[in-house]
Amino acid sequence: MRRQLKVAQVGVGGFGGRRRQLMRESGLFKLVAAYDWNQEALAGCQEQDGAEPVGSYDELLKVPGLEAMIVSTGGKFHAEQVIRAAERGLHVFVEKPLCSTPEEVRAMLKAQKKKGVVIGVGHNDHAHDAVSLTIRKLIKTGALGKIATFEKTTAHNGGFHIKPGDWRGDPKKNPGGMLFQCGCHALHELMFYFGPVKKVFSMMRYDVHTTKTADVAICSLEFESGLIGTLNAYHVTPYRHSLNLFGTKANLYREELFFDEGTKMWMQVTHLDGKKEPKEPVAIEGKSDVCGNLRSFYTAVTRGGTPYPSIIDGARAVMAVFAAEESAKKGVAVAIKRL
């Protein structure tokens, strides 16, 4: 059995609780200390993981013997918490979205480079996800022909749950609304298939709900490969997460069912003889490793190398979001600088 990495965690309730569950499942981490403003969540963490509760993030950083920090707070807090941990020489695993501004991206990359620590990001590990690998195989083998374009939609009603004072309602800390919250996941996935995004043109609506962040974001993306397609993100509608790929030989349609209810895919083959083009189910090959990003982080810390997803992967996703927000405000396409 491999040795466990000694870690602390800030933010142990909400999705932090899910991250703790995945760390337990992986068997690779020993959660020795934790901090959360929510005392009930902190007590639950102590009971479930044996983590020693502390009274502040300052105290958490000073816990002796730590090797890494798990940051499971809101995106508003990520940059400061990650940088402070890195400055103490701690490796960091941080949830997505990576951070809220281009300035924070640059500061995080600077801290990581200066201290030489590993920073992993809590995006999905598409390299160990059965659905993503099935899709990429269909793309790479030419089963879909040449990809002409794509349509990606990510939507749910979370915007209605944003309360006054919530950082998710602050456009400076939640740029693009749903595009920041879940669209960054979509961008990360699209880049797994197609490489870096080169340019974004976006339109946004801010008047559907009462928050000051974008209620609707419709983005045209241009990739460095020349591929173009659309990414749509809404947080004031019912749940939907879908991806449609349009190829010269076939279309591929993927529909994610509600949260953990699974995924369905269909292929529609091109017929040039006037025949019908029915949709046929596509079998998803292999199994997913929901702990893949944590395992990759652990391996990078203990053996060297770069984790997947890395801080660069997380940065590329949010930089596309920032470019989309700028595009919507200026009414022009915005180029994305390479990192």
C-alpha positions as CSV (number, residue, x, y, z in Angstrom):
1,M,0.0,0.0,0.0
2,R,1.3,3.4,-1.0
3,R,2.0,5.9,1.8
4,Q,-0.7,8.5,2.4
5,L,0.0,12.2,1.7
6,K,-0.5,14.4,4.8
7,V,-2.9,17.1,3.9
8,A,-5.1,19.8,5.4
9,Q,-8.3,21.1,3.9
10,V,-10.0,24.5,3.9
11,G,-13.7,24.3,3.1
12,V,-15.0,20.9,4.2
13,G,-18.8,21.3,3.8
14,G,-20.8,21.4,0.5
15,F,-18.6,20.2,-2.3
16,G,-15.7,20.0,0.2
17,G,-17.6,17.1,1.7
18,R,-17.6,15.4,-1.7
19,R,-13.9,16.0,-2.1
20,R,-13.3,14.4,1.3
21,Q,-15.3,11.4,0.2
22,L,-13.2,11.0,-2.9
23,M,-10.0,11.4,-0.9
24,R,-11.1,8.6,1.4
25,E,-12.1,6.5,-1.6
26,S,-8.6,6.9,-3.2
27,G,-6.9,5.9,0.0
28,L,-4.0,8.2,-0.9
29,F,-4.5,11.0,1.6
30,K,-4.5,11.5,5.4
31,L,-6.5,14.5,6.3
32,V,-4.8,15.7,9.5
33,A,-6.4,19.2,10.0
34,A,-9.2,21.3,8.6
35,Y,-10.8,24.7,8.8
36,D,-14.3,25.9,7.8
37,W,-16.4,28.8,9.1
38,N,-19.3,26.3,9.3
39,Q,-18.8,24.6,12.7
40,E,-21.2,21.9,11.9
41,A,-19.3,20.9,8.7
42,L,-16.0,21.1,10.6
43,A,-17.4,18.7,13.3
44,G,-18.6,16.3,10.6
45,C,-15.1,16.4,9.1
46,Q,-13.5,15.5,12.4
47,E,-15.9,12.7,12.9
48,Q,-15.6,11.2,9.4
49,D,-11.9,11.8,8.7
50,G,-10.3,12.4,12.1
51,A,-9.1,15.8,11.0
52,E,-8.1,18.2,13.8
53,P,-10.3,21.3,13.6
54,V,-8.5,24.7,13.8
55,G,-9.9,28.2,14.1
56,S,-8.5,30.0,11.1
57,Y,-6.7,29.5,7.8
58,D,-3.7,31.1,9.4
59,E,-3.7,28.2,11.9
60,L,-4.2,25.7,9.2
61,L,-1.1,26.8,7.3
62,K,1.0,26.4,10.5
63,V,0.0,22.8,11.2
64,P,3.3,20.8,11.4
65,G,4.1,18.0,9.0
66,L,1.8,19.1,6.2
67,E,2.7,18.2,2.6
68,A,-0.3,19.6,0.7
69,M,-3.4,21.9,1.1
70,I,-6.8,21.0,-0.3
71,V,-8.7,24.2,-1.2
72,S,-12.4,23.5,-1.5
73,T,-13.8,27.0,-0.9
74,G,-15.6,29.3,-3.4
75,G,-13.7,30.7,-6.4
76,K,-13.6,34.1,-4.8
77,F,-11.1,32.8,-2.2
78,H,-9.0,30.5,-4.3
79,A,-6.2,32.8,-5.4
80,E,-5.3,34.1,-1.9
81,Q,-5.5,30.7,-0.3
82,V,-3.5,28.9,-3.0
83,I,-0.8,31.5,-3.1
84,R,-0.4,31.5,0.7
85,A,-0.1,27.7,0.8
86,A,2.4,27.7,-2.1
87,E,4.5,30.4,-0.3
88,R,4.8,28.0,2.6
89,G,6.1,25.3,0.2
90,L,2.9,23.3,0.3
91,H,1.5,21.5,-2.8
92,V,-2.1,22.5,-3.6
93,F,-5.2,20.8,-5.0
94,V,-7.8,23.5,-5.7
95,E,-11.4,23.2,-6.9
96,K,-12.6,24.8,-10.1
97,P,-13.0,27.6,-11.2
98,L,-9.3,28.3,-10.7
99,C,-9.8,32.0,-9.8
100,S,-11.8,35.1,-10.6
101,T,-9.5,37.5,-12.6
102,P,-6.6,37.5,-15.1
103,E,-4.5,39.2,-12.4
104,E,-5.1,36.3,-10.0
105,V,-4.1,33.8,-12.7
106,R,-0.8,35.6,-13.2
107,A,-0.2,35.8,-9.4
108,M,-0.9,32.1,-9.0
109,L,1.3,31.0,-11.8
110,K,4.1,33.2,-10.4
111,A,3.8,31.7,-7.0
112,Q,3.8,28.2,-8.4
113,K,6.9,28.8,-10.5
114,K,8.8,30.5,-7.7
115,K,8.2,27.8,-5.1
116,G,8.2,24.8,-7.6
117,V,5.1,23.2,-5.9
118,V,2.5,21.0,-7.6
119,I,-0.9,22.6,-8.2
120,G,-3.7,20.4,-9.3
121,V,-7.2,21.6,-10.2
122,G,-10.5,19.9,-9.5
123,H,-11.7,19.8,-13.1
124,N,-12.8,16.4,-14.4
125,D,-10.0,14.1,-15.3
126,H,-11.0,13.4,-18.9
127,A,-7.9,11.2,-19.4
128,H,-9.6,8.7,-17.1
129,D,-13.3,9.4,-18.0
130,A,-15.0,6.7,-20.0
131,V,-17.4,9.1,-21.8
132,S,-14.6,11.6,-22.7
133,L,-12.3,8.8,-24.0
134,T,-15.1,7.3,-26.1
135,I,-15.8,10.6,-27.7
136,R,-12.1,11.4,-28.3
137,K,-11.6,7.9,-29.9
138,L,-14.5,8.6,-32.3
139,I,-12.9,11.9,-33.2
140,K,-9.3,10.6,-33.5
141,T,-10.2,7.5,-35.5
142,G,-12.2,9.5,-38.0
143,A,-15.5,7.8,-37.3
144,L,-17.2,11.2,-37.4
145,G,-15.2,12.4,-40.4
146,K,-13.9,15.9,-40.2
147,I,-15.4,17.8,-37.4
148,A,-17.3,20.8,-38.9
149,T,-18.5,22.4,-35.7
150,F,-20.0,21.7,-32.2
151,E,-22.7,22.9,-29.9
152,K,-22.2,22.7,-26.1
153,T,-24.8,23.7,-23.6
154,T,-24.5,23.9,-19.8
155,A,-27.5,25.0,-17.8
156,H,-29.3,24.8,-14.5
157,N,-31.4,26.9,-12.1
158,G,-28.6,27.8,-9.6
159,G,-28.9,31.5,-10.4
160,F,-32.3,31.6,-8.5
161,H,-30.5,30.4,-5.3
162,I,-28.0,33.3,-5.3
163,K,-28.7,35.5,-2.2
164,P,-27.7,39.1,-1.6
165,G,-24.1,39.2,-0.5
166,D,-23.3,35.8,-2.1
167,W,-20.0,36.0,-4.0
168,R,-21.7,34.3,-6.9
169,G,-23.8,37.4,-7.4
170,D,-20.7,39.6,-7.6
171,P,-19.7,40.1,-11.3
172,K,-16.1,40.9,-10.2
173,K,-15.8,37.5,-8.6
174,N,-18.2,35.5,-10.8
175,P,-17.6,36.8,-14.3
176,G,-20.0,35.4,-16.9
177,G,-22.3,33.8,-14.2
178,M,-22.9,30.2,-15.3
179,L,-20.1,30.5,-17.8
180,F,-17.7,30.8,-14.9
181,Q,-19.5,28.3,-12.6
182,C,-19.9,25.4,-15.1
183,G,-18.8,26.8,-18.4
184,C,-15.2,26.5,-17.3
185,H,-15.9,22.7,-17.0
186,A,-17.2,22.8,-20.6
187,L,-14.2,24.7,-21.8
188,H,-11.8,22.3,-20.1
189,E,-13.6,19.4,-21.8
190,L,-13.6,21.0,-25.2
191,M,-9.9,21.7,-25.0
192,F,-9.3,18.0,-24.1
193,Y,-10.8,17.1,-27.5
194,F,-9.7,20.1,-29.7
195,G,-6.7,21.9,-28.0
196,P,-6.5,25.5,-26.9
197,V,-9.1,28.2,-27.6
198,K,-7.7,31.0,-29.7
199,K,-10.5,33.6,-29.8
200,V,-14.0,34.2,-28.3
201,F,-16.9,36.3,-29.3
202,S,-19.7,36.5,-26.8
203,M,-23.1,38.0,-26.0
204,M,-24.6,38.0,-22.5
205,R,-27.9,38.9,-20.8
206,Y,-28.0,40.4,-17.3
207,D,-31.7,41.2,-17.1
208,V,-33.5,37.8,-16.7
209,H,-33.0,37.5,-13.0
210,T,-32.0,39.9,-10.2
211,T,-28.3,39.1,-9.9
212,K,-25.7,41.3,-11.4
213,T,-23.9,38.5,-13.1
214,A,-24.7,37.2,-16.5
215,D,-27.9,35.1,-16.7
216,V,-27.2,34.0,-20.2
217,A,-23.9,33.6,-22.1
218,I,-23.7,32.6,-25.7
219,C,-20.2,32.2,-27.0
220,S,-18.6,31.6,-30.4
221,L,-15.2,29.9,-29.9
222,E,-12.4,29.6,-32.4
223,F,-9.7,27.1,-31.6
224,E,-6.1,27.2,-32.7
225,S,-6.8,24.3,-35.0
226,G,-9.3,26.5,-36.9
227,L,-12.4,24.7,-35.5
228,I,-15.3,26.9,-34.6
229,G,-18.4,26.2,-32.4
230,T,-20.7,27.5,-29.8
231,L,-20.8,27.3,-26.0
232,N,-24.0,28.3,-24.2
233,A,-24.3,28.8,-20.4
234,Y,-27.5,29.7,-18.5
235,H,-28.2,29.6,-14.7
236,V,-31.8,30.5,-14.8
237,T,-33.3,27.5,-16.6
238,P,-33.9,23.8,-15.9
239,Y,-30.9,21.4,-15.9
240,R,-29.3,20.5,-19.2
241,H,-25.8,19.5,-20.1
242,S,-25.3,18.4,-23.7
243,L,-22.7,18.2,-26.4
244,N,-23.4,17.9,-30.2
245,L,-20.5,17.2,-32.6
246,F,-21.2,17.7,-36.3
247,G,-18.9,15.7,-38.6
248,T,-18.8,15.0,-42.3
249,K,-19.4,11.3,-41.8
250,A,-21.6,11.4,-38.7
251,N,-23.0,13.5,-35.9
252,L,-22.5,12.6,-32.2
253,Y,-25.0,13.6,-29.6
254,R,-24.3,13.4,-25.9
255,E,-26.9,14.1,-23.1
256,E,-25.9,14.1,-19.5
257,L,-28.8,13.1,-17.3
258,F,-29.5,14.8,-14.0
259,F,-26.3,15.0,-12.0
260,D,-25.2,11.4,-11.2
261,E,-27.8,9.6,-13.3
262,G,-25.4,8.9,-16.1
263,T,-24.9,9.8,-19.7
264,K,-26.4,8.7,-23.0
265,M,-24.9,9.1,-26.5
266,W,-26.2,8.6,-30.1
267,M,-24.6,8.7,-33.5
268,Q,-26.3,9.8,-36.7
269,V,-24.4,8.6,-39.9
270,T,-24.4,10.8,-43.0
271,H,-26.3,9.3,-46.0
272,L,-25.8,10.9,-49.4
273,D,-28.4,8.7,-51.2
274,G,-31.4,10.4,-49.8
275,K,-32.1,7.7,-47.1
276,K,-33.1,8.5,-43.6
277,E,-30.3,9.2,-41.1
278,P,-31.6,7.7,-37.8
279,K,-29.9,8.2,-34.5
280,E,-28.3,5.0,-33.1
281,P,-27.1,4.5,-29.5
282,V,-23.4,4.6,-28.8
283,A,-21.9,2.3,-26.2
284,I,-19.6,4.0,-23.7
285,E,-16.3,2.0,-23.5
286,G,-14.5,1.3,-20.3
287,K,-14.9,2.6,-16.8
288,S,-14.4,6.1,-15.3
289,D,-12.1,6.9,-12.4
290,V,-13.8,9.6,-10.4
291,C,-10.6,9.9,-8.3
292,G,-8.5,10.4,-11.4
293,N,-7.6,14.0,-10.7
294,L,-6.7,13.2,-7.1
295,R,-4.5,10.3,-8.2
296,S,-2.8,12.4,-10.8
297,F,-2.1,15.1,-8.2
298,Y,-0.7,12.5,-5.7
299,T,1.5,11.0,-8.4
300,A,2.9,14.4,-9.4
301,V,3.7,15.2,-5.7
302,T,5.3,11.9,-4.8
303,R,7.0,11.0,-8.1
304,G,7.3,14.3,-10.0
305,G,5.8,15.5,-13.2
306,T,2.7,17.5,-14.0
307,P,-0.8,16.6,-12.7
308,Y,-3.9,16.5,-15.0
309,P,-5.7,18.7,-14.7
310,S,-2.9,21.2,-13.9
311,I,-2.9,24.8,-13.0
312,I,-2.3,25.6,-16.7
313,D,-5.4,23.6,-17.6
314,G,-7.4,25.5,-15.0
315,A,-6.0,28.8,-16.2
316,R,-6.8,28.2,-19.8
317,A,-10.4,27.5,-18.9
318,V,-10.9,30.7,-16.9
319,M,-8.9,32.9,-19.3
320,A,-11.5,31.9,-22.0
321,V,-14.3,33.0,-19.6
322,F,-12.6,36.3,-18.9
323,A,-12.2,36.9,-22.7
324,A,-15.9,36.1,-23.2
325,E,-16.9,38.7,-20.5
326,E,-14.7,41.3,-22.2
327,S,-16.1,40.4,-25.6
328,A,-19.7,40.8,-24.4
329,K,-19.0,44.2,-22.9
330,K,-17.0,45.5,-26.0
331,G,-19.0,43.8,-28.7
332,V,-15.9,42.5,-30.4
333,A,-14.0,39.2,-30.6
334,V,-11.3,38.8,-28.0
335,A,-8.1,36.8,-28.5
336,I,-6.8,34.7,-25.7
337,K,-3.1,34.9,-24.8
338,R,-1.2,31.6,-24.6
339,L,0.1,30.8,-21.1
